[in-house]
């Protein structure tokens, strides 16, 4: 698909559903997608942290993307394993829509478009075929206190 004249081509991103929202992550942040794994609750964490799973032998935080973005718990059909500065995180998402080009123009980071969503969650608001898509910043999504709670659980007593 060629963008209209004067508009930049979008970056290739993995596009997925998070409740009623369409979201995307840059491909360089994505490790893999998979069926949801068994998740164990993690006390003392925000409601968007559904727990911890064992992914490829590594204790991994599980983040419900719909809740993270301020919505209610949504149906989870896939996990998207993403790279962060402290290790992998599993994003609990809805259906995967594939790798798509997400266009973000100069207004893509406009604060009025983002409403109450913290800047650390959303890099830009883009479009695919005139449908809004939230381009997420996975490396900044997990607060320090959540990593500390996960580390405490992962250390054998």
VEXZAPA-948082 format. One line per field, with one value per atom (N, C-alpha, C): residue number from 1; x, y, z; atom name; residue in one letter. Coordinates in Angstrom, 3 decimals, decimal comma. Layout:
N
keba	[NUM  ...] .
c1	[X  ...] .
c2	[Y  ...] .
c3	[Z  ...] .
vokol	[CA  ...] .
milo	[A  ...] .
//
This chain:
157
keba	[1  1  1  2  2  2  3  3  3  4  4  4  5  5  5  6  6  6  7  7  7  8  8  8  9  9  9  10  10  10  11  11  11  12  12  12  13  13  13  14  14  14  15  15  15  16  16  16  17  17  17  18  18  18  19  19  19  20  20  20  21  21  21  22  22  22  23  23  23  24  24  24  25  25  25  26  26  26  27  27  27  28  28  28  29  29  29  30  30  30  31  31  31  32  32  32  33  33  33  34  34  34  35  35  35  36  36  36  37  37  37  38  38  38  39  39  39  40  40  40  41  41  41  42  42  42  43  43  43  44  44  44  45  45  45  46  46  46  47  47  47  48  48  48  49  49  49  50  50  50  51  51  51  52  52  52  53  53  53  54  54  54  55  55  55  56  56  56  57  57  57  58  58  58  59  59  59  60  60  60  61  61  61  62  62  62  63  63  63  64  64  64  65  65  65  66  66  66  67  67  67  68  68  68  69  69  69  70  70  70  71  71  71  72  72  72  73  73  73  74  74  74  75  75  75  76  76  76  77  77  77  78  78  78  79  79  79  80  80  80  81  81  81  82  82  82  83  83  83  84  84  84  85  85  85  86  86  86  87  87  87  88  88  88  89  89  89  90  90  90  91  91  91  92  92  92  93  93  93  94  94  94  95  95  95  96  96  96  97  97  97  98  98  98  99  99  99  100  100  100  101  101  101  102  102  102  103  103  103  104  104  104  105  105  105  106  106  106  107  107  107  108  108  108  109  109  109  110  110  110  111  111  111  112  112  112  113  113  113  114  114  114  115  115  115  116  116  116  117  117  117  118  118  118  119  119  119  120  120  120  121  121  121  122  122  122  123  123  123  124  124  124  125  125  125  126  126  126  127  127  127  128  128  128  129  129  129  130  130  130  131  131  131  132  132  132  133  133  133  134  134  134  135  135  135  136  136  136  137  137  137  138  138  138  139  139  139  140  140  140  141  141  141  142  142  142  143  143  143  144  144  144  145  145  145  146  146  146  147  147  147  148  148  148  149  149  149  150  150  150  151  151  151  152  152  152  153  153  153  154  154  154  155  155  155  156  156  156  157  157  157] .
c1	[0,845  0,000  0,891  0,666  1,460  0,706  1,367  0,661  0,367  -0,668  -0,970  0,230  0,326  1,438  1,529  2,755  2,973  2,896  2,445  2,382  3,490  4,171  5,235  4,676  5,433  5,067  5,221  4,389  4,449  5,515  5,803  6,736  6,011  6,730  6,142  5,975  4,763  4,427  3,518  3,569  2,637  1,367  0,257  -1,023  -1,889  -2,536  -3,364  -4,513  -5,486  -6,652  -6,398  -6,806  -6,777  -8,135  -9,076  -10,447  -10,969  -11,566  -12,101  -11,044  -9,821  -8,761  -7,907  -7,401  -6,416  -5,072  -4,095  -2,785  -1,696  -0,494  0,634  1,918  2,884  4,237  5,215  6,277  7,321  7,868  8,140  8,614  9,901  10,773  12,032  11,831  10,634  10,329  9,684  9,208  8,470  9,426  9,299  10,083  9,298  8,051  7,207  5,775  4,852  3,470  3,201  2,259  1,972  0,579  0,130  -1,103  -0,850  -1,900  -1,705  -1,150  -0,243  0,356  -0,330  -0,143  -0,669  -0,060  -0,922  -0,486  -0,817  0,150  -0,011  -0,089  -1,092  -1,268  -0,003  0,192  1,343  0,820  0,879  0,340  1,106  0,394  1,026  1,338  0,654  0,910  -0,363  -0,227  -1,416  -2,347  -3,594  -4,589  -4,247  -3,455  -3,108  -2,063  -1,424  -0,491  -1,309  -1,529  -2,357  -1,569  -0,254  0,564  1,886  2,351  3,639  3,466  4,141  4,108  5,556  5,720  7,056  7,101  7,885  7,997  9,410  9,500  10,800  11,758  11,205  12,002  12,289  11,777  12,065  10,787  10,800  9,639  9,409  8,171  7,860  6,573  6,607  5,405  4,384  3,101  2,015  1,209  1,117  0,430  -0,821  -1,990  -3,237  -3,273  -3,080  -2,958  -4,252  -5,410  -6,677  -6,800  -6,479  -6,512  -5,453  -4,282  -3,196  -3,621  -4,393  -4,828  -6,114  -6,505  -7,642  -8,977  -9,006  -10,260  -10,518  -11,579  -11,914  -11,146  -11,141  -10,511  -11,189  -10,391  -10,925  -10,536  -11,188  -10,864  -9,426  -8,686  -7,285  -7,207  -6,682  -6,530  -5,068  -4,183  -2,764  -1,896  -0,661  0,394  1,366  1,833  2,885  4,083  5,151  6,370  7,142  7,474  8,171  9,453  10,402  11,655  11,435  12,006  12,047  13,469  13,747  15,096  15,463  14,473  14,745  14,433  14,094  13,789  12,454  12,101  10,862  9,621  8,556  7,240  6,247  5,221  4,162  2,963  2,570  1,369  0,200  -0,807  -2,032  -2,916  -3,226  -3,968  -5,126  -5,884  -6,905  -6,267  -7,052  -6,574  -5,420  -4,517  -3,411  -3,892  -3,659  -4,066  -2,910  -1,727  -0,590  0,368  1,341  2,327  1,775  1,650  1,064  1,895  1,709  2,347  1,420  1,912  1,117  1,665  0,833  1,255  1,017  2,036  1,901  2,409  1,541  1,920  2,486  2,620  3,178  2,267  0,973  0,043  -0,050  0,688  0,572  0,885  1,645  1,992  1,219  0,244  -0,522  -1,199  -0,937  -1,434  -2,957  -3,660  -5,120  -5,664  -4,936  -5,366  -5,241  -4,345  -4,047  -4,916  -5,642  -6,514  -5,740  -6,218  -5,590  -4,483  -4,247  -3,210  -1,843  -1,082  0,255  1,147  1,999  2,909  3,822  4,072  4,970  4,361  3,051  2,394  2,313  2,071  1,747  2,760  3,398  4,368  3,665  2,567  1,852  0,486  -0,367  -1,632  -1,515  -1,604  -1,483  -2,775  -2,703  -3,881  -3,502  -4,486  -4,441  -5,796  -5,794  -7,054  -8,086  -7,671  -8,518  -9,032  -8,471  -8,818  -7,692  -8,017  -6,963  -6,272  -4,954  -4,130  -3,197  -3,166  -2,261  -0,924  0,125  1,465  2,080  2,276  2,723  4,236  4,678  6,106  6,344  6,675  6,778  7,896  8,981  10,131  9,842  8,777  8,480  7,187  6,613  5,291  5,273  6,330  6,295  6,981  6,213  6,806  7,822  8,756  9,811  9,260  8,181  7,648  7,117  6,651  6,187  7,365  8,474  9,680  10,187  10,133  10,601  9,737  8,413  7,525  7,795  8,028  8,319  9,642  10,639  11,958  11,852  11,064  10,900  10,231  9,296  8,605  9,512  10,385  11,240  12,401  12,759  13,888  13,394  13,995  13,557  13,859  12,943  13,109  14,062] .
c2	[-1,171  0,000  1,235  2,156  3,370  4,500  5,262  6,354  7,472  8,276  9,403  10,341  11,112  12,047  12,994  13,211  14,126  13,479  12,220  11,522  10,488  10,376  9,391  7,980  7,024  5,619  5,298  4,428  4,100  3,077  2,952  1,931  0,601  -0,486  -1,815  -2,127  -2,484  -2,741  -3,953  -4,623  -5,703  -5,055  -5,309  -4,697  -5,743  -5,336  -6,250  -5,501  -6,261  -5,710  -5,746  -4,668  -4,603  -4,068  -4,975  -4,551  -3,895  -2,698  -2,028  -1,284  -1,227  -0,447  -1,279  -0,617  -1,216  -0,629  -1,504  -1,068  -1,656  -1,095  -1,582  -1,421  -2,270  -2,199  -2,270  -1,477  -1,569  -2,992  -3,513  -4,891  -5,154  -4,154  -4,390  -4,606  -4,339  -4,583  -5,941  -6,577  -7,836  -9,020  -9,941  -11,178  -12,248  -12,478  -13,485  -13,327  -14,007  -14,104  -15,558  -15,793  -17,160  -17,243  -18,468  -18,671  -18,236  -17,817  -17,431  -18,591  -18,260  -19,239  -19,166  -20,211  -20,202  -19,019  -18,232  -17,015  -17,141  -16,780  -16,856  -15,435  -15,159  -13,798  -13,308  -12,006  -11,374  -10,271  -10,523  -9,578  -8,263  -7,198  -5,891  -5,188  -5,567  -4,932  -4,236  -3,301  -2,632  -3,631  -3,226  -4,135  -4,567  -3,787  -4,186  -5,291  -5,599  -6,727  -7,944  -8,861  -10,025  -11,092  -10,984  -11,933  -12,192  -13,412  -13,817  -15,192  -15,397  -16,700  -17,148  -18,392  -18,895  -19,002  -18,127  -18,078  -18,495  -19,636  -20,177  -20,294  -20,731  -20,960  -19,723  -18,555  -17,298  -16,760  -16,430  -15,759  -14,428  -14,226  -13,090  -12,418  -11,095  -10,341  -10,438  -10,483  -10,481  -9,203  -8,400  -7,118  -7,200  -6,888  -6,818  -5,453  -5,402  -4,137  -3,328  -3,968  -3,232  -2,508  -3,184  -2,547  -1,458  -1,713  -0,748  0,581  0,503  1,703  2,281  1,805  2,402  1,751  0,661  -0,029  -1,138  -1,851  -2,999  -4,218  -5,256  -6,505  -6,977  -7,364  -7,791  -9,240  -9,843  -11,218  -11,295  -12,254  -12,445  -13,692  -13,529  -14,680  -14,931  -13,939  -14,082  -13,381  -13,853  -13,132  -12,622  -11,404  -10,846  -10,628  -11,375  -11,221  -10,028  -9,069  -7,870  -7,660  -6,978  -6,617  -5,353  -5,332  -4,116  -3,963  -2,834  -2,591  -3,528  -4,180  -5,089  -6,545  -6,859  -8,239  -8,340  -9,554  -9,718  -9,512  -9,065  -8,913  -9,541  -10,201  -10,766  -9,826  -9,310  -8,492  -9,414  -9,401  -10,153  -9,298  -9,825  -9,053  -9,862  -9,201  -9,880  -10,410  -10,464  -11,007  -10,192  -10,894  -10,269  -9,970  -8,754  -8,351  -8,410  -8,826  -9,009  -7,832  -7,919  -6,852  -5,874  -4,633  -3,611  -2,345  -1,496  -0,193  0,784  1,394  2,344  3,735  4,586  5,947  6,863  7,620  8,662  9,951  10,904  12,201  13,095  14,356  15,307  15,477  15,225  15,361  14,082  13,038  11,742  11,752  12,713  12,780  13,903  14,476  15,596  15,179  15,930  15,566  15,491  16,315  16,285  14,958  14,302  13,005  11,910  12,092  11,033  11,076  12,144  12,232  12,073  11,206  11,006  9,960  9,317  8,282  8,912  8,360  8,911  8,819  9,802  9,850  8,632  8,003  6,851  5,620  5,633  4,477  4,526  5,706  5,827  6,716  6,161  6,926  7,851  7,380  8,174  7,544  8,312  7,803  7,816  6,646  6,535  6,047  5,679  5,160  4,005  3,148  2,115  2,188  2,536  2,644  3,499  4,637  5,615  5,126  4,058  3,571  3,978  4,609  5,010  3,805  3,927  2,878  3,524  2,973  3,476  2,762  3,511  2,947  2,995  1,821  1,723  1,791  2,213  2,248  1,183  -0,015  -1,110  -0,919  -0,279  -0,179  0,670  1,440  2,321  1,952  0,810  0,488  -0,034  -0,658  -1,348  -0,501  -0,074  0,732  -0,067  0,633  0,001  -0,898  -0,489  -1,288  -2,641  -2,710  -3,982  -4,919  -4,378  -5,195  -5,705  -4,877  -5,286  -6,423  -6,326  -7,390  -8,692  -8,607  -9,803  -10,425  -9,601  -10,100  -10,817  -10,273  -10,895  -12,257  -12,393  -13,666  -14,687  -14,221  -15,136  -15,706  -15,057  -15,519  -16,621  -17,825  -18,921  -18,592  -18,974  -18,678  -19,639] .
c3	[0,000  0,000  0,000  -0,883  -0,992  -0,323  0,596  1,255  0,263  0,549  -0,315  -0,399  -1,490  -1,675  -0,491  -0,028  1,092  2,455  2,524  3,808  3,858  5,017  5,114  5,194  4,669  4,848  6,322  6,846  8,257  8,566  9,845  10,304  10,379  10,106  10,246  11,722  12,075  13,475  13,573  14,738  15,013  15,553  14,891  15,256  15,936  17,038  17,806  18,467  18,916  19,588  21,092  21,788  23,256  23,681  23,931  24,174  22,909  23,025  21,836  21,022  21,532  20,905  19,958  18,942  18,058  18,473  18,747  19,233  18,349  18,480  17,691  18,484  18,169  18,710  17,550  17,612  16,587  16,580  15,408  15,288  16,053  16,188  16,897  18,392  18,907  20,312  20,547  19,483  19,591  19,499  20,455  20,425  19,673  20,091  19,456  19,941  19,276  19,747  20,081  20,981  21,417  22,021  22,214  22,972  24,417  25,125  26,528  27,351  28,256  29,157  30,522  31,325  32,689  33,431  34,059  34,749  36,229  37,067  38,509  39,059  39,914  40,449  41,157  41,118  41,743  42,660  43,977  44,959  44,935  45,271  45,409  44,111  43,035  41,739  41,259  40,332  39,775  39,092  38,894  38,314  36,895  36,165  34,801  34,749  35,874  35,942  36,354  35,416  35,744  36,479  36,475  37,211  36,524  36,745  36,215  35,576  34,456  33,792  33,586  33,218  32,878  31,359  30,755  29,301  28,907  28,245  27,832  29,029  30,178  31,375  32,210  31,804  32,504  33,132  34,443  35,040  34,315  33,845  32,987  33,451  33,587  33,938  32,816  33,190  32,219  32,428  31,368  31,407  30,538  31,118  30,365  29,691  28,385  27,662  27,734  27,655  27,733  29,068  30,166  31,495  31,617  31,086  31,136  30,522  29,451  28,749  29,318  30,487  31,190  30,958  30,247  29,981  30,984  30,748  31,584  31,078  31,888  31,470  30,183  29,206  27,916  27,667  26,688  26,327  25,826  26,371  25,987  25,121  23,907  23,024  22,652  22,909  22,566  23,603  23,703  24,415  23,358  23,546  22,709  23,629  23,396  24,189  23,617  24,505  24,063  24,857  24,221  24,881  25,695  26,896  27,689  28,210  28,812  29,322  30,468  31,085  32,205  31,918  30,714  30,370  29,658  29,242  28,487  29,351  28,698  29,303  28,338  28,881  28,041  28,082  26,921  26,821  26,521  27,381  27,151  26,248  25,063  24,063  23,506  22,668  21,889  20,618  19,579  18,302  17,726  17,057  16,340  14,921  14,461  13,114  12,126  12,584  11,699  11,706  10,812  10,662  9,637  10,055  9,197  9,260  8,294  8,279  8,993  10,081  10,846  10,569  9,972  9,660  10,840  11,191  12,208  11,597  11,502  10,950  12,034  11,734  12,704  13,904  13,758  14,885  15,696  15,317  15,978  17,453  17,937  19,359  20,056  19,377  19,924  21,229  22,303  23,638  23,697  22,948  22,971  22,464  21,574  21,056  22,104  23,059  24,020  25,263  25,492  26,656  27,942  28,842  30,140  30,129  29,013  28,948  29,194  30,129  30,392  29,159  29,016  27,867  27,826  28,967  28,969  28,307  28,048  27,457  25,940  25,400  23,986  23,279  22,267  21,493  20,517  19,924  18,938  18,680  18,051  17,548  16,040  15,456  14,008  13,398  12,134  11,445  10,534  10,349  9,319  8,640  7,378  6,630  7,373  7,881  8,575  9,933  10,467  11,804  12,757  13,897  14,833  15,460  15,611  16,200  17,219  18,440  19,470  19,324  19,027  18,927  20,324  20,931  22,319  22,445  23,636  23,980  25,038  24,648  25,610  26,615  26,236  27,131  28,368  28,349  29,486  30,192  29,890  30,406  31,836  32,295  33,582  34,659  35,681  36,756  37,578  38,203  38,999  40,101  40,769  41,879  41,408  40,174  39,626  39,390  38,835  38,648  39,999  41,027  42,355  42,897  42,738  43,208  42,455  41,156  40,360  40,772  41,032  41,440  42,779  43,703  45,022  44,895  43,976  43,780  43,104  42,215  41,449  42,247  43,371  44,184  45,117  45,051  45,940  47,404  48,273  49,714  50,368] .
vokol	[N  CA  C  N  CA  C  N  CA  C  N  CA  C  N  CA  C  N  CA  C  N  CA  C  N  CA  C  N  CA  C  N  CA  C  N  CA  C  N  CA  C  N  CA  C  N  CA  C  N  CA  C  N  CA  C  N  CA  C  N  CA  C  N  CA  C  N  CA  C  N  CA  C  N  CA  C  N  CA  C  N  CA  C  N  CA  C  N  CA  C  N  CA  C  N  CA  C  N  CA  C  N  CA  C  N  CA  C  N  CA  C  N  CA  C  N  CA  C  N  CA  C  N  CA  C  N  CA  C  N  CA  C  N  CA  C  N  CA  C  N  CA  C  N  CA  C  N  CA  C  N  CA  C  N  CA  C  N  CA  C  N  CA  C  N  CA  C  N  CA  C  N  CA  C  N  CA  C  N  CA  C  N  CA  C  N  CA  C  N  CA  C  N  CA  C  N  CA  C  N  CA  C  N  CA  C  N  CA  C  N  CA  C  N  CA  C  N  CA  C  N  CA  C  N  CA  C  N  CA  C  N  CA  C  N  CA  C  N  CA  C  N  CA  C  N  CA  C  N  CA  C  N  CA  C  N  CA  C  N  CA  C  N  CA  C  N  CA  C  N  CA  C  N  CA  C  N  CA  C  N  CA  C  N  CA  C  N  CA  C  N  CA  C  N  CA  C  N  CA  C  N  CA  C  N  CA  C  N  CA  C  N  CA  C  N  CA  C  N  CA  C  N  CA  C  N  CA  C  N  CA  C  N  CA  C  N  CA  C  N  CA  C  N  CA  C  N  CA  C  N  CA  C  N  CA  C  N  CA  C  N  CA  C  N  CA  C  N  CA  C  N  CA  C  N  CA  C  N  CA  C  N  CA  C  N  CA  C  N  CA  C  N  CA  C  N  CA  C  N  CA  C  N  CA  C  N  CA  C  N  CA  C  N  CA  C  N  CA  C  N  CA  C  N  CA  C  N  CA  C  N  CA  C  N  CA  C  N  CA  C  N  CA  C  N  CA  C  N  CA  C  N  CA  C  N  CA  C  N  CA  C  N  CA  C  N  CA  C  N  CA  C  N  CA  C  N  CA  C  N  CA  C  N  CA  C  N  CA  C  N  CA  C  N  CA  C  N  CA  C  N  CA  C  N  CA  C  N  CA  C  N  CA  C  N  CA  C  N  CA  C  N  CA  C  N  CA  C  N  CA  C  N  CA  C  N  CA  C  N  CA  C  N  CA  C  N  CA  C] .
milo	[X  X  X  X  X  X  X  X  X  X  X  X  X  X  X  X  X  X  X  X  X  X  X  X  X  X  X  X  X  X  X  X  X  X  X  X  X  X  X  X  X  X  X  X  X  X  X  X  X  X  X  X  X  X  X  X  X  X  X  X  X  X  X  X  X  X  X  X  X  X  X  X  X  X  X  X  X  X  X  X  X  X  X  X  X  X  X  X  X  X  X  X  X  X  X  X  X  X  X  X  X  X  X  X  X  X  X  X  X  X  X  X  X  X  X  X  X  X  X  X  X  X  X  X  X  X  X  X  X  X  X  X  X  X  X  X  X  X  X  X  X  X  X  X  X  X  X  X  X  X  X  X  X  X  X  X  X  X  X  X  X  X  X  X  X  X  X  X  X  X  X  X  X  X  X  X  X  X  X  X  X  X  X  X  X  X  X  X  X  X  X  X  X  X  X  X  X  X  X  X  X  X  X  X  X  X  X  X  X  X  X  X  X  X  X  X  X  X  X  X  X  X  X  X  X  X  X  X  X  X  X  X  X  X  X  X  X  X  X  X  X  X  X  X  X  X  X  X  X  X  X  X  X  X  X  X  X  X  X  X  X  X  X  X  X  X  X  X  X  X  X  X  X  X  X  X  X  X  X  X  X  X  X  X  X  X  X  X  X  X  X  X  X  X  X  X  X  X  X  X  X  X  X  X  X  X  X  X  X  X  X  X  X  X  X  X  X  X  X  X  X  X  X  X  X  X  X  X  X  X  X  X  X  X  X  X  X  X  X  X  X  X  X  X  X  X  X  X  X  X  X  X  X  X  X  X  X  X  X  X  X  X  X  X  X  X  X  X  X  X  X  X  X  X  X  X  X  X  X  X  X  X  X  X  X  X  X  X  X  X  X  X  X  X  X  X  X  X  X  X  X  X  X  X  X  X  X  X  X  X  X  X  X  X  X  X  X  X  X  X  X  X  X  X  X  X  X  X  X  X  X  X  X  X  X  X  X  X  X  X  X  X  X  X  X  X  X  X  X  X  X  X  X  X  X  X  X  X  X  X  X  X  X  X  X  X  X  X  X  X  X] .
//
